[in-house]
């Protein structure tokens, strides 16, 4: 089920939130959690019951392993004081380390089968010059997110950083629908205490209004901005071979903008929905294109993935404690895995490695300099955005060959004009009415089209580089009549566009 759908807006969420507050008023916390779990399972299983079965099996497997691990860790200090029969039972349970390794391997095997099996076959066919058949395996929604989340939980249990939780809390931790299929990737320490207090607090009108505002702003980022840019990006990548230099350059810039509005829009909606249900999710984006270098960018982009890879990969590898060479290797490993996590394709790996090379280079430069910034902030932000946009060519292109073709077009193609198909695709239908109202169409179709394209591009750049982000706007918003009217109109505009519904880009990852 999509957040940007009639079913969700008019049926699913009204039923969910009505029952949630009714049960909270009744004062039964377990029933309230069970209600949220039931709706989360409905949300996830709506598109495919088979996906639901996979997720439930994953939850049961990881819960069993975490319980066995905690039992073993809890019993070890008092092992010698146990009865002989109990000591015998404890000995039969594998060591916590074995349980952790088993859990990580099983999770990665499940993820690897659904996400990377066909990719492995393709590479084997290339190396062996064979023709092994592909399985055509459909990727379950959100499997990368809930798999990483549960691996993190197992690791924290092993370190005794995660205290035992009730079964309901654990299931809700994994399947809570706002963040289930595209994050943010949450940790036990920020979620379990909130689930424990889920029946303690009453309705907070100001908090509800603030999170409703965030949801509407996130929804508008997706259906108005991301989908508008997405139409042009899809058009551009479908005709890569015939694009000129200026066309290719614009397509390169439009995709990172589309992805940002799409993914951050989802994250804003997730935070807003959870907030209306009295649950706080972590911020996943913080105006990343305002970053002055690649280090700053990864503090602001997909923050929870960066946090996960830092805690469970980078630090265990040694982090920055083992010299410059090891630091660079550790960073490259992290970004290689980040690329592989995003998709089963060499283009994703190239994207990750390019980020890793830049990150390691800037990090090493900082280690050998007293200066944190080598360029003025604005100049650094422009250069960083151009580099990130260049890397995203490999992220978006269906393969490395098409990515290199787009890059070649930018270097060798004409920069005189933008193709008709590309410029038409980036102008939403609503903007044509504005152009007609301003009588701009009298200048001629080509001129009106170019003006419309420039308006869209400039507006998007202003929102990205100069305007406060959606979280900042919602935090400052006050419940006033004018604000309510503006949000209502924005929400209506979003709902009207549902007839052109599109899925979120990160549903594919």
C-alpha positions as a Python dict, from the first residue, in 0.01 Angstrom:
ca = {
    (1, 'X'): (0, 0, 0),
    (2, 'X'): (122, 347, -85),
    (3, 'X'): (98, 656, 135),
    (4, 'X'): (0, 847, -177),
    (5, 'X'): (-315, 645, -250),
    (6, 'X'): (-687, 689, -195),
    (7, 'X'): (-701, 363, 4),
    (8, 'X'): (-443, 484, 252),
    (9, 'X'): (-568, 841, 291),
    (10, 'X'): (-941, 773, 310),
    (11, 'X'): (-968, 420, 454),
    (12, 'X'): (-655, 273, 608),
    (13, 'X'): (-516, 558, 816),
    (14, 'X'): (-850, 700, 941),
    (15, 'X'): (-945, 352, 1068),
    (16, 'X'): (-599, 299, 1217),
    (17, 'X'): (-578, 627, 1405),
    (18, 'X'): (-939, 616, 1526),
    (19, 'X'): (-892, 272, 1678),
    (20, 'X'): (-552, 369, 1817),
    (21, 'X'): (-685, 663, 2019),
    (22, 'X'): (-996, 473, 2123),
    (23, 'X'): (-783, 193, 2269),
    (24, 'X'): (-544, 444, 2431),
    (25, 'X'): (-842, 611, 2599),
    (26, 'X'): (-953, 270, 2719),
    (27, 'X'): (-606, 232, 2869),
    (28, 'X'): (-506, -109, 2734),
    (29, 'X'): (-150, -79, 2604),
    (30, 'X'): (-123, -436, 2473),
    (31, 'X'): (-444, -404, 2273),
    (32, 'X'): (-316, -72, 2134),
    (33, 'X'): (8, -239, 2023),
    (34, 'X'): (-182, -533, 1878),
    (35, 'X'): (-400, -286, 1685),
    (36, 'X'): (-93, -118, 1533),
    (37, 'X'): (60, -457, 1452),
    (38, 'X'): (-260, -569, 1281),
    (39, 'X'): (-272, -257, 1066),
    (40, 'X'): (102, -287, 990),
    (41, 'X'): (50, -643, 866),
    (42, 'X'): (-244, -525, 656),
    (43, 'X'): (-33, -244, 514),
    (44, 'X'): (254, -477, 423),
    (45, 'X'): (44, -767, 297),
    (46, 'X'): (-184, -548, 86),
    (47, 'X'): (26, -586, -228),
    (48, 'X'): (129, -949, -178),
    (49, 'X'): (46, -1199, 103),
    (50, 'X'): (366, -1385, 10),
    (51, 'X'): (571, -1082, 117),
    (52, 'X'): (389, -1088, 449),
    (53, 'X'): (482, -1452, 509),
    (54, 'X'): (850, -1379, 442),
    (55, 'X'): (851, -1091, 689),
    (56, 'X'): (671, -1293, 959),
    (57, 'X'): (916, -1581, 923),
    (58, 'X'): (1203, -1334, 950),
    (59, 'X'): (1053, -1187, 1268),
    (60, 'X'): (1003, -1529, 1431),
    (61, 'X'): (1354, -1646, 1336),
    (62, 'X'): (1526, -1337, 1472),
    (63, 'X'): (1312, -1328, 1785),
    (64, 'X'): (1402, -1690, 1862),
    (65, 'X'): (1773, -1625, 1812),
    (66, 'X'): (1767, -1307, 2023),
    (67, 'X'): (1578, -1484, 2305),
    (68, 'X'): (1825, -1776, 2306),
    (69, 'X'): (2117, -1535, 2302),
    (70, 'X'): (1982, -1331, 2592),
    (71, 'X'): (1896, -1643, 2791),
    (72, 'X'): (2249, -1775, 2746),
    (73, 'X'): (2408, -1439, 2836),
    (74, 'X'): (2180, -1402, 3138),
    (75, 'X'): (2251, -1753, 3267),
    (76, 'X'): (2630, -1750, 3226),
    (77, 'X'): (2704, -1543, 3542),
    (78, 'X'): (2500, -1779, 3760),
    (79, 'X'): (2589, -2096, 3567),
    (80, 'X'): (2768, -2275, 3852),
    (81, 'X'): (2476, -2215, 4090),
    (82, 'X'): (2220, -2381, 3862),
    (83, 'X'): (2090, -2730, 3917),
    (84, 'X'): (2262, -3006, 3718),
    (85, 'X'): (1962, -3054, 3488),
    (86, 'X'): (1947, -2679, 3416),
    (87, 'X'): (2322, -2661, 3352),
    (88, 'X'): (2285, -2945, 3102),
    (89, 'X'): (2007, -2757, 2922),
    (90, 'X'): (2214, -2437, 2912),
    (91, 'X'): (2513, -2626, 2766),
    (92, 'X'): (2297, -2742, 2475),
    (93, 'X'): (2230, -2386, 2368),
    (94, 'X'): (2501, -2259, 2132),
    (95, 'X'): (2723, -1979, 2259),
    (96, 'X'): (2600, -1620, 2211),
    (97, 'X'): (2871, -1564, 1949),
    (98, 'X'): (2758, -1868, 1749),
    (99, 'X'): (2397, -1753, 1773),
    (100, 'X'): (2493, -1405, 1652),
    (101, 'X'): (2694, -1540, 1359),
    (102, 'X'): (2410, -1779, 1273),
    (103, 'X'): (2157, -1497, 1283),
    (104, 'X'): (2364, -1264, 1066),
    (105, 'X'): (2431, -1540, 811),
    (106, 'X'): (2066, -1648, 793),
    (107, 'X'): (1947, -1291, 751),
    (108, 'X'): (2201, -1224, 478),
    (109, 'X'): (2119, -1551, 302),
    (110, 'X'): (1749, -1462, 292),
    (111, 'X'): (1827, -1109, 174),
    (112, 'X'): (2085, -1240, -74),
    (113, 'X'): (1848, -1494, -226),
    (114, 'X'): (1570, -1246, -296),
    (115, 'X'): (1788, -949, -389),
    (116, 'X'): (2110, -1085, -538),
    (117, 'X'): (2050, -1440, -670),
    (118, 'X'): (1976, -1333, -1027),
    (119, 'X'): (2264, -1084, -1013),
    (120, 'X'): (2495, -1371, -916),
    (121, 'X'): (2365, -1586, -1204),
    (122, 'X'): (2423, -1301, -1451),
    (123, 'X'): (2784, -1266, -1338),
    (124, 'X'): (2842, -1642, -1346),
    (125, 'X'): (2707, -1653, -1700),
    (126, 'X'): (2945, -1373, -1799),
    (127, 'X'): (3252, -1535, -1639),
    (128, 'X'): (3176, -1896, -1742),
    (129, 'X'): (3031, -1802, -2084),
    (130, 'X'): (2728, -2003, -1983),
    (131, 'X'): (2353, -1951, -2013),
    (132, 'X'): (2216, -2046, -1671),
    (133, 'X'): (1847, -1946, -1647),
    (134, 'X'): (1745, -1656, -1426),
    (135, 'X'): (1485, -1716, -1156),
    (136, 'X'): (1303, -1386, -1200),
    (137, 'X'): (1271, -1350, -821),
    (138, 'X'): (1049, -1064, -705),
    (139, 'X'): (1207, -850, -434),
    (140, 'X'): (989, -833, -120),
    (141, 'X'): (914, -474, -21),
    (142, 'X'): (1141, -330, 245),
    (143, 'X'): (1344, -649, 295),
    (144, 'X'): (1671, -453, 302),
    (145, 'X'): (1535, -225, 575),
    (146, 'X'): (1381, -480, 812),
    (147, 'X'): (1674, -720, 763),
    (148, 'X'): (1933, -460, 862),
    (149, 'X'): (1715, -351, 1152),
    (150, 'X'): (1703, -704, 1292),
    (151, 'X'): (2073, -767, 1237),
    (152, 'X'): (2140, -453, 1440),
    (153, 'X'): (1909, -581, 1715),
    (154, 'X'): (2092, -916, 1731),
    (155, 'X'): (2427, -739, 1755),
    (156, 'X'): (2300, -516, 2034),
    (157, 'X'): (2163, -818, 2225),
    (158, 'X'): (2506, -981, 2196),
    (159, 'X'): (2671, -667, 2336),
    (160, 'X'): (2407, -647, 2611),
    (161, 'X'): (2308, -305, 2478),
    (162, 'X'): (1952, -414, 2410),
    (163, 'X'): (1748, -521, 2715),
    (164, 'X'): (1482, -789, 2675),
    (165, 'X'): (1154, -667, 2528),
    (166, 'X'): (808, -815, 2507),
    (167, 'X'): (709, -1007, 2197),
    (168, 'X'): (455, -740, 2100),
    (169, 'X'): (718, -469, 2130),
    (170, 'X'): (960, -665, 1912),
    (171, 'X'): (704, -734, 1639),
    (172, 'X'): (600, -369, 1638),
    (173, 'X'): (967, -266, 1628),
    (174, 'X'): (1012, -458, 1302),
    (175, 'X'): (677, -408, 1127),
    (176, 'X'): (558, -59, 1237),
    (177, 'X'): (404, 48, 906),
    (178, 'X'): (523, 413, 874),
    (179, 'X'): (888, 307, 844),
    (180, 'X'): (849, -56, 739),
    (181, 'X'): (922, -52, 367),
    (182, 'X'): (1157, 244, 319),
    (183, 'X'): (1290, 344, 659),
    (184, 'X'): (1418, 527, 850),
    (185, 'X'): (1622, 234, 988),
    (186, 'X'): (1542, 252, 1358),
    (187, 'X'): (1724, 112, 1661),
    (188, 'X'): (1587, -56, 1970),
    (189, 'X'): (1709, 221, 2202),
    (190, 'X'): (1494, 486, 2033),
    (191, 'X'): (1184, 269, 1976),
    (192, 'X'): (1140, 19, 2261),
    (193, 'X'): (1102, 282, 2537),
    (194, 'X'): (834, 454, 2328),
    (195, 'X'): (646, 126, 2279),
    (196, 'X'): (662, 68, 2655),
    (197, 'X'): (494, 408, 2711),
    (198, 'X'): (245, 373, 2429),
    (199, 'X'): (-59, 381, 2658),
    (200, 'X'): (65, 645, 2903),
    (201, 'X'): (20, 974, 2718),
    (202, 'X'): (-300, 1133, 2594),
    (203, 'X'): (-387, 1321, 2278),
    (204, 'X'): (-165, 1623, 2209),
    (205, 'X'): (-336, 1856, 1961),
    (206, 'X'): (-27, 2066, 1889),
    (207, 'X'): (191, 1761, 1830),
    (208, 'X'): (-76, 1609, 1608),
    (209, 'X'): (-106, 1927, 1399),
    (210, 'X'): (272, 1956, 1363),
    (211, 'X'): (301, 1599, 1237),
    (212, 'X'): (0, 1632, 1008),
    (213, 'X'): (178, 1933, 858),
    (214, 'X'): (494, 1727, 808),
    (215, 'X'): (294, 1450, 641),
    (216, 'X'): (128, 1690, 395),
    (217, 'X'): (461, 1856, 314),
    (218, 'X'): (621, 1516, 256),
    (219, 'X'): (328, 1409, 41),
    (220, 'X'): (360, 1724, -171),
    (221, 'X'): (735, 1664, -214),
    (222, 'X'): (655, 1323, -356),
    (223, 'X'): (349, 1374, -577),
    (224, 'X'): (408, 1733, -692),
    (225, 'X'): (786, 1768, -711),
    (226, 'X'): (941, 1421, -733),
    (227, 'X'): (690, 1284, -983),
    (228, 'X'): (718, 1596, -1200),
    (229, 'X'): (1096, 1562, -1216),
    (230, 'X'): (1061, 1185, -1251),
    (231, 'X'): (866, 1220, -1576),
    (232, 'X'): (1155, 1415, -1729),
    (233, 'X'): (1419, 1180, -1586),
    (234, 'X'): (1240, 872, -1721),
    (235, 'X'): (1209, 1039, -2059),
    (236, 'X'): (1577, 1129, -2060),
    (237, 'X'): (1704, 784, -1965),
    (238, 'X'): (1472, 621, -2220),
    (239, 'X'): (1639, 816, -2503),
    (240, 'X'): (2000, 832, -2381),
    (241, 'X'): (2140, 764, -2725),
    (242, 'X'): (1979, 1073, -2879),
    (243, 'X'): (2036, 1329, -2601),
    (244, 'X'): (2250, 1635, -2659),
    (245, 'X'): (2502, 1776, -2413),
    (246, 'X'): (2263, 2018, -2244),
    (247, 'X'): (1991, 1752, -2233),
    (248, 'X'): (2228, 1508, -2065),
    (249, 'X'): (2347, 1767, -1816),
    (250, 'X'): (1990, 1854, -1716),
    (251, 'X'): (1897, 1486, -1680),
    (252, 'X'): (2204, 1440, -1460),
    (253, 'X'): (2086, 1725, -1234),
    (254, 'X'): (1717, 1634, -1233),
    (255, 'X'): (1758, 1280, -1104),
    (256, 'X'): (1927, 1362, -768),
    (257, 'X'): (1656, 1625, -717),
    (258, 'X'): (1383, 1372, -797),
    (259, 'X'): (1539, 1113, -565),
    (260, 'X'): (1575, 1364, -284),
    (261, 'X'): (1212, 1479, -300),
    (262, 'X'): (1094, 1120, -339),
    (263, 'X'): (1292, 960, -57),
    (264, 'X'): (1291, 1252, 185),
    (265, 'X'): (921, 1295, 109),
    (266, 'X'): (862, 934, 216),
    (267, 'X'): (1071, 986, 530),
    (268, 'X'): (879, 1304, 617),
    (269, 'X'): (550, 1119, 572),
    (270, 'X'): (676, 831, 785),
    (271, 'X'): (780, 1066, 1066),
    (272, 'X'): (452, 1256, 1039),
    (273, 'X'): (236, 941, 1047),
    (274, 'X'): (430, 798, 1341),
    (275, 'X'): (408, 1133, 1522),
    (276, 'X'): (29, 1136, 1484),
    (277, 'X'): (42, 793, 1652),
    (278, 'X'): (254, 937, 1937),
    (279, 'X'): (576, 771, 1816),
    (280, 'X'): (891, 967, 1727),
    (281, 'X'): (1100, 837, 1437),
    (282, 'X'): (1454, 965, 1372),
    (283, 'X'): (1516, 1230, 1108),
    (284, 'X'): (1659, 1073, 792),
    (285, 'X'): (1737, 1384, 584),
    (286, 'X'): (1866, 1726, 680),
    (287, 'X'): (1892, 1939, 363),
    (288, 'X'): (2178, 1725, 222),
    (289, 'X'): (2239, 1933, -91),
    (290, 'X'): (2338, 2227, 127),
    (291, 'X'): (2641, 2021, 233),
    (292, 'X'): (2980, 2185, 179),
    (293, 'X'): (3162, 1854, 117),
    (294, 'X'): (3102, 1479, 93),
    (295, 'X'): (3156, 1425, 467),
    (296, 'X'): (2884, 1676, 547),
    (297, 'X'): (2662, 1522, 279),
    (298, 'X'): (2664, 1179, 445),
    (299, 'X'): (2577, 1337, 780),
    (300, 'X'): (2261, 1468, 615),
    (301, 'X'): (2161, 1207, 352),
    (302, 'X'): (1996, 879, 461),
    (303, 'X'): (2120, 949, 810),
    (304, 'X'): (2001, 623, 964),
    (305, 'X'): (2179, 407, 703),
    (306, 'X'): (2502, 599, 766),
    (307, 'X'): (2451, 546, 1139),
    (308, 'X'): (2395, 172, 1090),
    (309, 'X'): (2700, 118, 867),
    (310, 'X'): (2918, 325, 1100),
    (311, 'X'): (2817, 132, 1412),
    (312, 'X'): (2806, -222, 1271),
    (313, 'X'): (3067, -216, 992),
    (314, 'X'): (3305, 81, 1010),
    (315, 'X'): (3379, 75, 1385),
    (316, 'X'): (3418, -308, 1407),
    (317, 'X'): (3665, -288, 1114),
    (318, 'X'): (3877, -52, 1322),
    (319, 'X'): (3741, 284, 1214),
    (320, 'X'): (4014, 548, 1212),
    (321, 'X'): (4221, 390, 1488),
    (322, 'X'): (4465, 194, 1271),
    (323, 'X'): (4630, 452, 1050),
    (324, 'X'): (4554, 630, 725),
    (325, 'X'): (4575, 328, 493),
    (326, 'X'): (4340, 119, 705),
    (327, 'X'): (4108, 418, 740),
    (328, 'X'): (4081, 448, 361),
    (329, 'X'): (4021, 74, 322),
    (330, 'X'): (3751, 75, 591),
    (331, 'X'): (3573, 366, 423),
    (332, 'X'): (3584, 195, 83),
    (333, 'X'): (3444, -126, 233),
    (334, 'X'): (3157, 69, 392),
    (335, 'X'): (3066, 246, 69),
    (336, 'X'): (3105, -69, -138),
    (337, 'X'): (2850, -233, 94),
    (338, 'X'): (2631, 77, 78),
    (339, 'X'): (2623, 53, -300),
    (340, 'X'): (2552, -320, -290),
    (341, 'X'): (2277, -268, -31),
    (342, 'X'): (2101, -25, -263),
    (343, 'X'): (2075, -265, -555),
    (344, 'X'): (2191, -580, -731),
    (345, 'X'): (2398, -427, -1008),
    (346, 'X'): (2751, -313, -1080),
    (347, 'X'): (2623, 39, -1140),
    (348, 'X'): (2519, 62, -773),
    (349, 'X'): (2860, -66, -667),
    (350, 'X'): (3034, 194, -887),
    (351, 'X'): (2813, 462, -728),
    (352, 'X'): (2913, 345, -380),
    (353, 'X'): (3285, 324, -462),
    (354, 'X'): (3285, 673, -615),
    (355, 'X'): (3140, 807, -290),
    (356, 'X'): (3391, 604, -92),
    (357, 'X'): (3687, 741, -290),
    (358, 'X'): (3568, 1100, -239),
    (359, 'X'): (3491, 1041, 129),
    (360, 'X'): (3828, 880, 197),
    (361, 'X'): (4010, 1154, 8),
    (362, 'X'): (3843, 1437, 199),
    (363, 'X'): (3883, 1253, 531),
    (364, 'X'): (4255, 1200, 474),
    (365, 'X'): (4296, 1561, 366),
    (366, 'X'): (4135, 1673, 691),
    (367, 'X'): (4369, 1450, 891),
    (368, 'X'): (4668, 1631, 740),
    (369, 'X'): (4529, 1983, 767),
    (370, 'X'): (4410, 2213, 1041),
    (371, 'X'): (4129, 2340, 822),
    (372, 'X'): (3786, 2174, 811),
    (373, 'X'): (3678, 2371, 503),
    (374, 'X'): (3906, 2419, 203),
    (375, 'X'): (3652, 2625, 8),
    (376, 'X'): (3388, 2886, 93),
    (377, 'X'): (3062, 2717, 192),
    (378, 'X'): (2869, 2816, -122),
    (379, 'X'): (3144, 2707, -358),
    (380, 'X'): (3182, 2378, -168),
    (381, 'X'): (2807, 2316, -183),
    (382, 'X'): (2799, 2367, -562),
    (383, 'X'): (3098, 2142, -625),
    (384, 'X'): (2964, 1877, -388),
    (385, 'X'): (2620, 1883, -553),
    (386, 'X'): (2774, 1845, -899),
    (387, 'X'): (2989, 1553, -783),
    (388, 'X'): (2695, 1381, -610),
    (389, 'X'): (2484, 1436, -923),
    (390, 'X'): (2758, 1285, -1139),
    (391, 'X'): (2773, 976, -914),
    (392, 'X'): (2395, 940, -931),
    (393, 'X'): (2422, 881, -1307),
    (394, 'X'): (2545, 530, -1223),
    (395, 'X'): (2273, 494, -959),
    (396, 'X'): (1991, 574, -1203),
    (397, 'X'): (2116, 432, -1532),
    (398, 'X'): (2001, 74, -1599),
    (399, 'X'): (2362, -31, -1651),
    (400, 'X'): (2715, 107, -1666),
    (401, 'X'): (2707, 126, -2046),
    (402, 'X'): (2413, 369, -2044),
    (403, 'X'): (2573, 571, -1765),
    (404, 'X'): (2893, 613, -1968),
    (405, 'X'): (2685, 705, -2274),
    (406, 'X'): (2515, 988, -2081),
    (407, 'X'): (2854, 1113, -1963),
    (408, 'X'): (2990, 1101, -2319),
    (409, 'X'): (2687, 1297, -2440),
    (410, 'X'): (2763, 1574, -2190),
    (411, 'X'): (3122, 1598, -2314),
    (412, 'X'): (3059, 1573, -2689),
    (413, 'X'): (2692, 1665, -2752),
    (414, 'X'): (2545, 1997, -2851),
    (415, 'X'): (2454, 2253, -2582),
    (416, 'X'): (2241, 2476, -2805),
    (417, 'X'): (1889, 2371, -2699),
    (418, 'X'): (1683, 2126, -2495),
    (419, 'X'): (1493, 1851, -2674),
    (420, 'X'): (1117, 1898, -2709),
    (421, 'X'): (1030, 1568, -2536),
    (422, 'X'): (1248, 1646, -2237),
    (423, 'X'): (1126, 1998, -2179),
    (424, 'X'): (759, 1897, -2220),
    (425, 'X'): (801, 1615, -1969),
    (426, 'X'): (930, 1840, -1690),
    (427, 'X'): (638, 2086, -1705),
    (428, 'X'): (336, 1972, -1498),
    (429, 'X'): (-10, 2027, -1644),
    (430, 'X'): (-95, 2277, -1368),
    (431, 'X'): (188, 2505, -1481),
    (432, 'X'): (47, 2531, -1834),
    (433, 'X'): (-267, 2691, -1687),
    (434, 'X'): (-48, 2947, -1510),
    (435, 'X'): (144, 3019, -1831),
    (436, 'X'): (-183, 3071, -2016),
    (437, 'X'): (-320, 3295, -1742),
    (438, 'X'): (-7, 3509, -1772),
    (439, 'X'): (-50, 3504, -2152),
    (440, 'X'): (303, 3368, -2189),
    (441, 'X'): (184, 3125, -2457),
    (442, 'X'): (147, 3426, -2689),
    (443, 'X'): (527, 3429, -2719),
    (444, 'X'): (503, 3100, -2905),
    (445, 'X'): (503, 2738, -2797),
    (446, 'X'): (882, 2695, -2789),
    (447, 'X'): (935, 3008, -2580),
    (448, 'X'): (650, 2922, -2341),
    (449, 'X'): (788, 2571, -2303),
    (450, 'X'): (1136, 2702, -2222),
    (451, 'X'): (999, 2954, -1972),
    (452, 'X'): (796, 2680, -1802),
    (453, 'X'): (1100, 2454, -1779),
    (454, 'X'): (1310, 2736, -1631),
    (455, 'X'): (1036, 2815, -1375),
    (456, 'X'): (1026, 2451, -1260),
    (457, 'X'): (1404, 2423, -1238),
    (458, 'X'): (1454, 2753, -1053),
    (459, 'X'): (1172, 2675, -808),
    (460, 'X'): (1321, 2335, -729),
    (461, 'X'): (1671, 2478, -678),
    (462, 'X'): (1535, 2747, -444),
    (463, 'X'): (1356, 2483, -236),
    (464, 'X'): (1666, 2264, -218),
    (465, 'X'): (1938, 2522, -156),
    (466, 'X'): (1769, 2814, 19),
    (467, 'X'): (1436, 2714, 176),
    (468, 'X'): (1403, 2543, 516),
    (469, 'X'): (1330, 2172, 491),
    (470, 'X'): (993, 2015, 571),
    (471, 'X'): (1087, 1926, 929),
    (472, 'X'): (1195, 2281, 1002),
    (473, 'X'): (875, 2420, 850),
    (474, 'X'): (652, 2184, 1048),
    (475, 'X'): (835, 2262, 1373),
    (476, 'X'): (778, 2635, 1319),
    (477, 'X'): (418, 2600, 1199),
    (478, 'X'): (155, 2732, 1437),
    (479, 'X'): (-215, 2628, 1437),
    (480, 'X'): (-360, 2939, 1273),
    (481, 'X'): (-654, 2964, 1028),
    (482, 'X'): (-438, 3084, 739),
    (483, 'X'): (-191, 2797, 788),
    (484, 'X'): (-479, 2548, 802),
    (485, 'X'): (-626, 2681, 476),
    (486, 'X'): (-285, 2669, 302),
    (487, 'X'): (-221, 2311, 416),
    (488, 'X'): (-575, 2209, 321),
    (489, 'X'): (-530, 2343, -32),
    (490, 'X'): (-189, 2177, -61),
    (491, 'X'): (-338, 1848, 59),
    (492, 'X'): (-623, 1875, -194),
    (493, 'X'): (-373, 1939, -473),
    (494, 'X'): (-185, 1624, -370),
    (495, 'X'): (-499, 1411, -359),
    (496, 'X'): (-603, 1529, -705),
    (497, 'X'): (-271, 1400, -844),
    (498, 'X'): (-331, 1048, -703),
    (499, 'X'): (-481, 951, -1038),
    (500, 'X'): (-120, 962, -1166),
    (501, 'X'): (4, 754, -871),
    (502, 'X'): (362, 626, -875),
    (503, 'X'): (556, 412, -629),
    (504, 'X'): (845, 540, -418),
    (505, 'X'): (1191, 492, -567),
    (506, 'X'): (1329, 330, -252),
    (507, 'X'): (1064, 57, -272),
    (508, 'X'): (1307, -94, -526),
    (509, 'X'): (1596, -108, -278),
}
